Amino acid sequence: MEINKKIIQKLIEALEDLKKSVKDTDVINDEVVEAVEIDKSKTITSPIVGTAYLSPEPGAKQFVEIGKKIKKGDTVMIVEAMKTMNHVPATLDGVVKKISVGDGEPVEFGQVLIILE
């Protein structure tokens, strides 16, 4: 099989153009996600590694929803580690702006779980 050098050169140029067009963005699962700075002082992070659950049991109402006002100490979700259900308390008062994890997703220590306004 013979490789046409002109086609390879065009592919390289197209990839370089694509690289320039997505500069300063992260590409995750075929989606383009804008890089955004998060104010860490208004976030609730995971205290442990485990699996995040947004409600106390399957089918139950979630602990928090976007737009809900929460107070310091309120349970915002559960992180299960080694068959132990650990309640994650809110570390400050605020209104939920974004829930950064889905139900049943794995989380890392220090990962942002909730962003507050």
Backbone as JSON Lines, residues from 0, in Angstrom:
{"i":0,"aa":"M","n":[0.85,-1.17,0.0],"ca":[0.0,0.0,0.0],"c":[0.9,1.24,0.0]}
{"i":1,"aa":"E","n":[0.56,2.18,-0.84],"ca":[1.35,3.4,-0.97],"c":[0.67,4.54,-0.21]}
{"i":2,"aa":"I","n":[1.45,5.3,0.54],"ca":[0.92,6.42,1.32],"c":[1.17,7.71,0.55]}
{"i":3,"aa":"N","n":[0.1,8.46,0.37],"ca":[0.2,9.73,-0.34],"c":[0.63,10.8,0.66]}
{"i":4,"aa":"K","n":[1.81,11.38,0.44],"ca":[2.37,12.37,1.37],"c":[1.53,13.64,1.41]}
{"i":5,"aa":"K","n":[0.86,14.0,0.33],"ca":[0.02,15.2,0.31],"c":[-1.17,15.04,1.26]}
{"i":6,"aa":"I","n":[-1.76,13.85,1.28],"ca":[-2.9,13.61,2.16],"c":[-2.46,13.67,3.63]}
{"i":7,"aa":"I","n":[-1.31,13.08,3.93],"ca":[-0.78,13.11,5.3],"c":[-0.52,14.55,5.72]}
{"i":8,"aa":"Q","n":[0.06,15.36,4.83],"ca":[0.34,16.77,5.16],"c":[-0.95,17.53,5.42]}
{"i":9,"aa":"K","n":[-2.01,17.27,4.63],"ca":[-3.3,17.94,4.84],"c":[-3.91,17.54,6.19]}
{"i":10,"aa":"L","n":[-3.78,16.26,6.55],"ca":[-4.27,15.8,7.85],"c":[-3.54,16.49,9.0]}
{"i":11,"aa":"I","n":[-2.23,16.61,8.88],"ca":[-1.44,17.28,9.92],"c":[-1.88,18.74,10.05]}
{"i":12,"aa":"E","n":[-2.08,19.42,8.94],"ca":[-2.52,20.82,8.97],"c":[-3.9,20.95,9.6]}
{"i":13,"aa":"A","n":[-4.8,20.01,9.27],"ca":[-6.15,20.04,9.84],"c":[-6.1,19.83,11.35]}
{"i":14,"aa":"L","n":[-5.24,18.92,11.8],"ca":[-5.1,18.68,13.25],"c":[-4.51,19.9,13.95]}
{"i":15,"aa":"E","n":[-3.56,20.56,13.33],"ca":[-3.0,21.78,13.93],"c":[-4.06,22.88,14.04]}
{"i":16,"aa":"D","n":[-4.9,23.03,13.01],"ca":[-5.98,24.02,13.05],"c":[-6.97,23.68,14.16]}
{"i":17,"aa":"L","n":[-7.3,22.4,14.31],"ca":[-8.2,21.96,15.37],"c":[-7.6,22.25,16.74]}
{"i":18,"aa":"K","n":[-6.32,21.97,16.89],"ca":[-5.63,22.21,18.15],"c":[-5.69,23.69,18.53]}
{"i":19,"aa":"K","n":[-5.52,24.58,17.55],"ca":[-5.58,26.02,17.81],"c":[-7.01,26.45,18.17]}
{"i":20,"aa":"S","n":[-8.03,25.82,17.56],"ca":[-9.41,26.24,17.8],"c":[-9.93,25.82,19.17]}
{"i":21,"aa":"V","n":[-9.37,24.77,19.77],"ca":[-9.82,24.33,21.09],"c":[-8.83,24.68,22.19]}
{"i":22,"aa":"K","n":[-7.96,25.64,21.93],"ca":[-7.0,26.07,22.94],"c":[-7.74,26.6,24.16]}
{"i":23,"aa":"D","n":[-7.25,26.29,25.36],"ca":[-7.84,26.7,26.64],"c":[-9.18,26.03,26.94]}
{"i":24,"aa":"T","n":[-9.45,24.9,26.31],"ca":[-10.65,24.13,26.64],"c":[-10.24,22.69,26.88]}
{"i":25,"aa":"D","n":[-11.04,21.98,27.66],"ca":[-10.8,20.56,27.9],"c":[-11.81,19.77,27.08]}
{"i":26,"aa":"V","n":[-11.37,18.7,26.45],"ca":[-12.26,17.85,25.67],"c":[-12.48,16.57,26.47]}
{"i":27,"aa":"I","n":[-13.75,16.33,26.87],"ca":[-14.1,15.17,27.67],"c":[-15.29,14.48,27.02]}
{"i":28,"aa":"N","n":[-15.16,13.19,26.73],"ca":[-16.25,12.39,26.15],"c":[-16.88,13.07,24.94]}
{"i":29,"aa":"D","n":[-16.05,13.54,24.01],"ca":[-16.49,14.19,22.77],"c":[-17.25,15.5,23.01]}
{"i":30,"aa":"E","n":[-17.19,16.04,24.21],"ca":[-17.82,17.32,24.5],"c":[-16.71,18.35,24.74]}
{"i":31,"aa":"V","n":[-16.95,19.57,24.33],"ca":[-16.0,20.63,24.61],"c":[-16.48,21.36,25.84]}
{"i":32,"aa":"V","n":[-15.66,21.4,26.88],"ca":[-16.01,22.01,28.14],"c":[-15.07,23.19,28.36]}
{"i":33,"aa":"E","n":[-15.63,24.37,28.57],"ca":[-14.81,25.56,28.79],"c":[-14.09,25.45,30.13]}
{"i":34,"aa":"A","n":[-12.83,25.86,30.15],"ca":[-12.06,25.88,31.39],"c":[-12.56,27.06,32.22]}
{"i":35,"aa":"V","n":[-13.05,26.78,33.42],"ca":[-13.62,27.81,34.28],"c":[-12.93,27.76,35.63]}
{"i":36,"aa":"E","n":[-12.58,28.93,36.13],"ca":[-11.99,29.02,37.47],"c":[-13.11,28.9,38.5]}
{"i":37,"aa":"I","n":[-12.89,28.07,39.51],"ca":[-13.89,27.87,40.56],"c":[-13.36,28.51,41.84]}
{"i":38,"aa":"D","n":[-14.22,29.3,42.49],"ca":[-13.87,29.9,43.77],"c":[-13.95,28.81,44.83]}
{"i":39,"aa":"K","n":[-12.78,28.3,45.26],"ca":[-12.72,27.17,46.2],"c":[-13.34,27.5,47.55]}
{"i":40,"aa":"S","n":[-13.47,28.79,47.88],"ca":[-14.05,29.16,49.17],"c":[-15.57,28.94,49.18]}
{"i":41,"aa":"K","n":[-16.16,28.68,48.01],"ca":[-17.61,28.46,47.93],"c":[-17.93,27.07,47.42]}
{"i":42,"aa":"T","n":[-17.1,26.09,47.81],"ca":[-17.33,24.72,47.38],"c":[-17.38,23.78,48.57]}
{"i":43,"aa":"I","n":[-18.02,22.64,48.35],"ca":[-18.02,21.55,49.33],"c":[-17.29,20.41,48.63]}
{"i":44,"aa":"T","n":[-16.25,19.9,49.27],"ca":[-15.42,18.86,48.67],"c":[-15.59,17.53,49.4]}
{"i":45,"aa":"S","n":[-15.17,16.47,48.73],"ca":[-15.29,15.14,49.31],"c":[-14.23,14.92,50.39]}
{"i":46,"aa":"P","n":[-14.64,14.48,51.56],"ca":[-13.68,14.24,52.64],"c":[-12.95,12.91,52.5]}
{"i":47,"aa":"I","n":[-13.46,12.02,51.62],"ca":[-12.87,10.69,51.46],"c":[-13.03,10.21,50.01]}
{"i":48,"aa":"V","n":[-12.36,9.13,49.69],"ca":[-12.53,8.46,48.4],"c":[-13.68,7.47,48.54]}
{"i":49,"aa":"G","n":[-14.56,7.42,47.55],"ca":[-15.67,6.49,47.63],"c":[-16.66,6.69,46.5]}
{"i":50,"aa":"T","n":[-17.9,6.31,46.75],"ca":[-18.98,6.45,45.78],"c":[-20.01,7.43,46.33]}
{"i":51,"aa":"A","n":[-20.35,8.45,45.53],"ca":[-21.28,9.48,45.98],"c":[-22.72,9.07,45.72]}
{"i":52,"aa":"Y","n":[-23.57,9.33,46.7],"ca":[-25.01,9.1,46.57],"c":[-25.73,10.39,46.94]}
{"i":53,"aa":"L","n":[-26.63,10.84,46.07],"ca":[-27.31,12.11,46.27],"c":[-28.55,12.01,47.15]}
{"i":54,"aa":"S","n":[-29.01,10.78,47.43],"ca":[-30.19,10.59,48.27],"c":[-29.91,9.5,49.3]}
{"i":55,"aa":"P","n":[-30.69,9.45,50.37],"ca":[-30.43,8.48,51.42],"c":[-30.66,7.02,51.01]}
{"i":56,"aa":"E","n":[-31.51,6.81,50.0],"ca":[-31.76,5.46,49.49],"c":[-32.26,5.58,48.05]}
{"i":57,"aa":"P","n":[-32.15,4.51,47.27],"ca":[-32.62,4.58,45.88],"c":[-34.08,5.0,45.77]}
{"i":58,"aa":"G","n":[-34.37,5.95,44.91],"ca":[-35.74,6.41,44.69],"c":[-36.2,7.49,45.65]}
{"i":59,"aa":"A","n":[-35.41,7.78,46.67],"ca":[-35.79,8.81,47.65],"c":[-35.42,10.2,47.12]}
{"i":60,"aa":"K","n":[-35.96,11.22,47.76],"ca":[-35.68,12.61,47.41],"c":[-34.21,12.91,47.71]}
{"i":61,"aa":"Q","n":[-33.56,13.7,46.82],"ca":[-32.16,14.07,47.01],"c":[-31.99,14.97,48.23]}
{"i":62,"aa":"F","n":[-30.8,14.91,48.83],"ca":[-30.5,15.77,49.97],"c":[-30.54,17.24,49.56]}
{"i":63,"aa":"V","n":[-29.95,17.57,48.41],"ca":[-29.93,18.96,47.93],"c":[-30.27,18.99,46.44]}
{"i":64,"aa":"E","n":[-30.78,20.13,46.0],"ca":[-31.08,20.37,44.59],"c":[-30.59,21.76,44.25]}
{"i":65,"aa":"I","n":[-30.39,22.02,42.97],"ca":[-29.93,23.33,42.53],"c":[-30.96,24.37,42.95]}
{"i":66,"aa":"G","n":[-30.47,25.48,43.55],"ca":[-31.34,26.55,44.02],"c":[-31.75,26.42,45.47]}
{"i":67,"aa":"K","n":[-31.47,25.28,46.1],"ca":[-31.86,25.08,47.5],"c":[-30.87,25.77,48.43]}
{"i":68,"aa":"K","n":[-31.41,26.43,49.44],"ca":[-30.59,27.09,50.45],"c":[-30.19,26.06,51.5]}
{"i":69,"aa":"I","n":[-28.89,25.99,51.81],"ca":[-28.41,25.04,52.81],"c":[-27.65,25.78,53.9]}
{"i":70,"aa":"K","n":[-27.58,25.15,55.06],"ca":[-26.87,25.72,56.2],"c":[-25.7,24.82,56.55]}
{"i":71,"aa":"K","n":[-24.71,25.41,57.2],"ca":[-23.54,24.66,57.64],"c":[-24.0,23.49,58.51]}
{"i":72,"aa":"G","n":[-23.49,22.3,58.2],"ca":[-23.85,21.11,58.95],"c":[-24.92,20.25,58.31]}
{"i":73,"aa":"D","n":[-25.69,20.81,57.35],"ca":[-26.71,20.01,56.65],"c":[-26.02,18.92,55.83]}
{"i":74,"aa":"T","n":[-26.61,17.74,55.79],"ca":[-26.08,16.66,54.96],"c":[-26.38,17.0,53.5]}
{"i":75,"aa":"V","n":[-25.35,16.99,52.64],"ca":[-25.54,17.31,51.23],"c":[-25.51,16.06,50.36]}
{"i":76,"aa":"M","n":[-24.84,15.01,50.82],"ca":[-24.83,13.72,50.13],"c":[-24.14,12.69,51.01]}
{"i":77,"aa":"I","n":[-24.11,11.46,50.52],"ca":[-23.43,10.37,51.22],"c":[-22.29,9.89,50.34]}
{"i":78,"aa":"V","n":[-21.13,9.64,50.95],"ca":[-20.04,9.0,50.23],"c":[-19.8,7.65,50.9]}
{"i":79,"aa":"E","n":[-20.02,6.59,50.13],"ca":[-19.86,5.23,50.65],"c":[-18.43,4.78,50.4]}
{"i":80,"aa":"A","n":[-17.8,4.29,51.46],"ca":[-16.45,3.74,51.36],"c":[-16.39,2.48,52.21]}
{"i":81,"aa":"M","n":[-15.97,1.39,51.62],"ca":[-15.83,0.12,52.34],"c":[-17.12,-0.26,53.07]}
{"i":82,"aa":"K","n":[-18.24,-0.13,52.37],"ca":[-19.57,-0.5,52.89],"c":[-20.04,0.37,54.06]}
{"i":83,"aa":"T","n":[-19.38,1.51,54.27],"ca":[-19.79,2.45,55.31],"c":[-20.35,3.7,54.64]}
{"i":84,"aa":"M","n":[-21.55,4.1,55.05],"ca":[-22.19,5.29,54.48],"c":[-21.81,6.5,55.31]}
{"i":85,"aa":"N","n":[-21.01,7.39,54.73],"ca":[-20.51,8.58,55.41],"c":[-21.29,9.8,54.93]}
{"i":86,"aa":"H","n":[-21.99,10.45,55.84],"ca":[-22.73,11.67,55.5],"c":[-21.74,12.81,55.33]}
{"i":87,"aa":"V","n":[-21.9,13.56,54.23],"ca":[-21.04,14.71,53.96],"c":[-21.79,15.96,54.38]}
{"i":88,"aa":"P","n":[-21.3,16.67,55.41],"ca":[-21.99,17.89,55.86],"c":[-21.55,19.11,55.06]}
{"i":89,"aa":"A","n":[-22.45,20.08,54.95],"ca":[-22.1,21.35,54.33],"c":[-21.1,22.06,55.23]}
{"i":90,"aa":"T","n":[-20.06,22.61,54.63],"ca":[-19.03,23.29,55.41],"c":[-19.31,24.78,55.55]}
{"i":91,"aa":"L","n":[-20.33,25.28,54.85],"ca":[-20.71,26.69,54.95],"c":[-22.14,26.87,54.47]}
{"i":92,"aa":"D","n":[-22.71,28.02,54.78],"ca":[-24.07,28.36,54.34],"c":[-24.02,28.83,52.89]}
{"i":93,"aa":"G","n":[-25.13,28.65,52.17],"ca":[-25.21,29.15,50.81],"c":[-26.36,28.55,50.04]}
{"i":94,"aa":"V","n":[-26.42,28.9,48.77],"ca":[-27.43,28.39,47.86],"c":[-26.72,27.5,46.84]}
{"i":95,"aa":"V","n":[-27.24,26.32,46.6],"ca":[-26.61,25.37,45.69],"c":[-26.68,25.91,44.25]}
{"i":96,"aa":"K","n":[-25.51,26.11,43.67],"ca":[-25.41,26.59,42.29],"c":[-25.23,25.42,41.32]}
{"i":97,"aa":"K","n":[-24.43,24.43,41.73],"ca":[-24.17,23.29,40.85],"c":[-23.81,22.06,41.68]}
{"i":98,"aa":"I","n":[-24.33,20.91,41.28],"ca":[-23.94,19.63,41.86],"c":[-22.99,18.99,40.85]}
{"i":99,"aa":"S","n":[-21.74,18.82,41.24],"ca":[-20.69,18.43,40.3],"c":[-20.54,16.93,40.08]}
{"i":100,"aa":"V","n":[-21.26,16.12,40.82],"ca":[-21.17,14.67,40.66],"c":[-22.57,14.09,40.48]}
{"i":101,"aa":"G","n":[-22.62,12.95,39.84],"ca":[-23.89,12.27,39.65],"c":[-24.07,11.17,40.69]}
{"i":102,"aa":"D","n":[-25.29,10.71,40.82],"ca":[-25.59,9.65,41.78],"c":[-24.88,8.36,41.38]}
{"i":103,"aa":"G","n":[-24.14,7.78,42.32],"ca":[-23.43,6.54,42.08],"c":[-22.07,6.69,41.43]}
{"i":104,"aa":"E","n":[-21.61,7.92,41.26],"ca":[-20.3,8.16,40.64],"c":[-19.18,8.06,41.68]}
{"i":105,"aa":"P","n":[-18.02,7.56,41.26],"ca":[-16.87,7.53,42.18],"c":[-16.33,8.94,42.38]}
{"i":106,"aa":"V","n":[-15.86,9.22,43.6],"ca":[-15.27,10.53,43.91],"c":[-13.9,10.33,44.57]}
{"i":107,"aa":"E","n":[-13.06,11.32,44.42],"ca":[-11.72,11.33,45.0],"c":[-11.69,12.25,46.21]}
{"i":108,"aa":"F","n":[-10.7,12.08,47.05],"ca":[-10.5,12.98,48.19],"c":[-10.27,14.39,47.66]}
{"i":109,"aa":"G","n":[-10.99,15.37,48.19],"ca":[-10.82,16.77,47.8],"c":[-11.54,17.17,46.53]}
{"i":110,"aa":"Q","n":[-12.23,16.24,45.87],"ca":[-12.96,16.57,44.65],"c":[-14.15,17.46,44.98]}
{"i":111,"aa":"V","n":[-14.4,18.46,44.13],"ca":[-15.52,19.36,44.35],"c":[-16.83,18.6,44.11]}
{"i":112,"aa":"L","n":[-17.7,18.61,45.12],"ca":[-18.99,17.95,45.04],"c":[-20.1,18.94,44.71]}
{"i":113,"aa":"I","n":[-20.06,20.09,45.39],"ca":[-21.11,21.1,45.25],"c":[-20.48,22.48,45.19]}
{"i":114,"aa":"I","n":[-21.02,23.33,44.3],"ca":[-20.6,24.72,44.22],"c":[-21.74,25.57,44.72]}
{"i":115,"aa":"L","n":[-21.43,26.51,45.62],"ca":[-22.45,27.38,46.22],"c":[-22.33,28.79,45.66]}
{"i":116,"aa":"E","n":[-23.46,29.52,45.73],"ca":[-23.47,30.94,45.35],"c":[-23.15,31.77,46.55]}
